[in-house]
Amino acid sequence: MSDMAIKKRQKPPKQKSQAPMFLLYCLPALIFFGVFKYWPMIYSAVLSFAKWNFVKDIKWIGWTNYATMFDKAMFLKGIGNTFLYIVALLPFFIVLPLILATALLAVRHKKLQGIFKAIYFIPTVLAFSIICYVWIWIYNPTYGLLNKFIGLFGIPSYSWLSDPKVAFFAIVLVCGWKYMGQNMILFMAGLLNISNDCIEAATIDGANGWQCFWRIKFPLLAPTTVYLLLTSVIFAAERAFTAINLLTEGGPSYATTNLSYVIYEFGFKYYNIGMASAIAVFTSIIFLVITILMMRSMGGFGYDDQK
């Protein structure tokens, strides 16, 4: 019976949980994001229900800031201009980068292709403030390069940043030039990831270059295109602030302001922290909704999860 006895299975040794070590590695990042990102967001939402100017005690006023923000002409102008920035920057963020990426990939000489890529990408790596000061010099009505150029054709000098109808497009040109090269590189990466087998098969079936691009390449670029559309929306709401602040300060007559600059104006020029916080919360909610709607309408990042 001893030979037929069933040996007891030995229990495997207990493995130590990796969770404590994982949390330890994540702790610095969690602290950083908690202190410098999430806590300011929460505190800003709290201050949106208050009246405060950095000096006097905080006075809680409920929903007053949200109710009165729509009475501010600068806020209403900022909403309209923000959406205009989105529309005006799309050619610089989507159309031109895609054209440049396609054209550069057609260049067979690798060194020449690299030179052009560097030329287009240089504005992206430069500080935005430096770029803005360069464009201030270009737009200068007295000694600016742009007025010198049009003067060669007998056209009189023009104050580009003082005309409300022109200043907006002057800001758009600066912002588009800054980030066009970055989006071009992303489109190039997306195009290089497309298998040549699909293109060759379509070519054998009689498809021309335009048909290959429109029916094969462009649909396969959906993840890149959706990502750049989302970042374009965020840029119009946030990153254009530097150009607006340095070139026009939101003027003339609020012609170039956007929501991020409106928040800055109320917070650090008028010291109305409650109103600035309320507008910041409103802006965050609006663009969160826009982002969700865009993701839903475009199928996420372009991937089809259905089997």
Secondary structure, DSSP 8 states (H G I E B T S, - for coil): -TTT-------------SHHHHHHHHHHHHHHHIIIIIHHHHHHHHHTTEE--SSS--EE-TTHHHHHGGG-HHHHHHHHHHHHHHHHHHIIIIIHHHHHHHHHHT---HHHHHHHHHHHHHHHHS-HHHHHHHHHHHH-TTT-HHHHHHHTTT-----TTT-HHHHHHHHHHHHHHHHHHHHHHHHHHHHHTS-HHHHHHHHHTT--HHHHIIIIIHHHTHHHHHHHHHHHHHHHHTTTHHHIIIIITT-STTSS--HHHHHHHHHHTS--HHHHHHHHHHHHHHHHHHHHHHHHHTTTTS-----
